[in-house]
Amino acid sequence: MSVAKYFDEMSYGPAPEADSEARGWLARHEGKFGHFINGGFTPSQSGKSFDTFEPATGAVLAKLAIGSKADVDHAVAAARKAQGPWAKLPGHARARHLYALARMIQRHARLIAVVEAIDNGKPVRETRDIDIPLAARHFYHHAGWAQIQDTEFSDHIPVGVVGQIIPWNFPFLMLAWKVAPALALGNTVVLKPAEFTSLTALLFAELAAAAGLPAGVLNVVTGEGETGALLVDHGDVDKIAFTGSTEVGRLIRERTAGSGKSLTLELGGKSPFIVFDDADIDGAVEGVVDAIWFNQGQVCCAGSRLLVQEGIAPLFQERLLRRMSTLRVGQPLDKCIDMGAIVAPVQLSRIEALVKQGVAEGATLHQAQIEMPQGGSFYPPTLLSGVQSSSTVATEEIFGPVAVSMTFRTPDEAIQLANNSRYGLAASVWSETIGLALNVAAKLAAGVVWVNATNLFDAAVGFGGKRESGFGREGGREGAYEYLKPKAWQGRKPRAMPALPAAKPAAGEFGMPSLDRTAKLYVGGKQARPDGNYSRSIVSPKGKVLGEVGEGNRKDIRNAVAAAQAAAGWSSATAHNRAQILYYIAENLSSRADEFAARIAAMTGVSSGKAAAEVEASIERLFTYGAWADKYEGAVHVPPLRGVALAMPESLGVVGVLCPPEAPLLGFISLVAPLIAMGNRVVAVPSEAHPLAATDFYSILETSDVPAGVINIVTGSTDELGKALATHNDVDALWAFGTAELSAMVEKLSVGNLKRTFVDHGKATDWMNRAEAEGALYLRRAVDVKNIWIPYGE
């Protein structure tokens, strides 16, 4: 065959990467691996093991230990013993350790890349050029955070021992995403890699020990789902960081409820890929290749839902199908392929079943007619067109090289289709009109949005989702906070819950009786009678009845949530406008300070001086959040590419607030004010024992230009109303301050839509102490950070 013919055909021969070093490493371990605990390999105490397979051939790669309870106990004990000395190291010392790990990754990059390709089935070109360099970048970046931790996070301390569970789609990169920030900030780690792809984690642990990482700082326990559950349930683990499916994420949320464990969940996605009619069509087609056929589509943020503007849809599909036909599927070590193997036969079967179901539901199947390897777990690049938005393949994560496409007419319709999902991880927007692209990006329910790009990642830019794609962020400053806890909260003691006093009988007197004033609920800017038409008496410590409040129920919560949803305009109001209204609330409260102080003193029995101090602190706190409203801003990240990433704080949406029993006015304002300052709408349940300060407060709201539905107040049983808020799928977050049992209930019942929770686990907050009760500690929890990537240049 002549050289000219190759230029005409543009065909490729195989260009295999040598795997002798990787096979040699496996041989040195005789194809058997124990856990890596306390600086060295150790066999499973149960003696049980399982085989790990090569996806491209089905051949056994190695035999791995199954982690038992004894193994997890051993690993956690080693991490606990090492955590104190590791955290006490100067930041510079930890920085040097992380720098050494980054250099170690670079020195052994080819070995790690080949082991990863063999073990996972992805093309070695991806592991070599993307996964391993980005992993090294994470260790370099977080070495910097270690170096400046004392100044940048001076009011925080390490969480402690961290259990980390990573998936099989990016085994080494996910390790770096989680291990680097945890170690940098003074934590120690017990890592449980995915059972399909444990080899690079074991290789990294071995190399890290050789690089001088102290024993016990990083421990790796292999096994299946049961091993991960043992780590989640372990009583001496302070945090769980999990990346995986939404279903498993829900189980972890339930199992950790009430334990006090910090939790980060990075879960599934069904990310929209929106193409407008003014987009660079060829560029967008290449974007689809990166969005859904990169790593065989086994990417949680894969752009698997193609939304194409109607006018260009036929042309776009024609070019996309043509491009599909040029993709090459082959052995992972061939440097000239585009797609490798699916990770395991069970995943291949799932992909095949979902595609079949999509066709049965009316989709048209397009598969590239290309040569496929024999044997192994391979699947061709696939497009399902004409998909309905309610179809299974449009709503469920396929986690394979399958894109589904549908059309839209207007930007508003594109946004509606994109947000018509229970997920909210990532999105791509393609348009040559930057104003249009940014306007759409701001309205998408996604933690990450790429403009005219897809699948861009960097250690300095936070990554994480909304809705059922999980909560928390990985990378950047936001990700660093996930591995820290506030110093100010360390001394908090268990809350002593006040007993509800019984009313003493009081004989009536001759003369003019006082007018009855039963406080109503406050819903949608109006006073409202409770649905059940019941009320409860509020009694002073001396047994005097001070008044009555409505007994709210589940239907009242439903009405309040609906009113809060209808007030969505508050989230798009200018920060300046929100600030002015907070100042106005404070001004109106100030003019009635004596009245509120008298009410607090009567309800709680505190001295008039303490009651007046609580009112004054409440006014000051409103001013604080009025000040923060237009100053708590985002950041411009400059990742190592031509472009920027805008880190934009966004409101959570509708937030339930269960107020503490103490400090009835200040506790209420300390929780509600940061939320509304950041554009959230609130359904608040005031102190069950002392609600009259909050019901008096709605008369302040009525005269302070607060839009209807922004603040809703429902009185009644904290437990019953908390249950209604926790299970309501239109509540986006829930803050609960009360008993430890209340915290546990809120965390457990929040799994329906995986709402964000902020609870105190029954620990009392000193609401007069600004370090404990106001500022960035609360503002960070009142927002999600959306990162919008904007590449520029030709």
Buried (B, 14 or more C-beta within 10 A) or exposed (E): EEEEEEEEEEEEEEEEBEBEEBBEBBEEBEBEBBBBBBBEBBEBBBEEBBEBBBBBBEEEBBBBBBBBBEBBBBBBBBBBBBBEEBBEBEBEEBBBBBBBBBBBBBEBBBBBBBBBBBBBBBBBBBBBEBBBBBBBBBBBBBBBBBBEBEEBBEEBBBBBBBBBBBBBBBBBBBBBBBBBBBBBBBBBBBBBBBBBBBBBBBBBBBBBBEBEBBBBBBBBBBBBBEBBBBBBBBEEBBBBBBBBBBEBBBBBBBBBBBBBBBBBBBBBBBBBBBBBBBBBBEEBBBBBBBBBBBBBBBBBBBBBBBBBBEEBBEEBBEBBBEBBEEBBBBBBBBBBBBBBBBBBEEBBEBBBEBBEBBEEBEBEEBBBEBEEBEEBBBBBBBBBBEBBBEBBBBBBBBBBBBBBBBBBEEBEBBBEBBBBBBBBBBBBBBBEEEEBBBBBBBBBBBBBBBBBBBBBBBBBBBBBBBBBBBBBBBBBBBBBBBBBBBBBBEEBEEBEBBEBBEBEEEEEEEEEEEEEEBBBBBBBBBBBBBBBEEBBEBBBBEEEEBBBBBBBBBEBBBBBBBBBBEBBEBBEBEBEBBBBBBBBBBBBBBEBBEEBBBBBBBBBBBEEEBBBBBBBBBBBBBBBBBBBBBEBEBBEBEBEBEBBBBBBBBBBBBBBBBBBBBBBBBBBBBBBBBBBBBBBBBBBBBBBBBBBBBBBBBEBBBEBEBBBBBBBBBBBBBBBBBBBBBBBEEBBBBBBBBBBEBBBBBBBBBBEBBBBBBBBBBBBBBBBEBEBBBBEBBBBBBBBBBBBBBBEEE
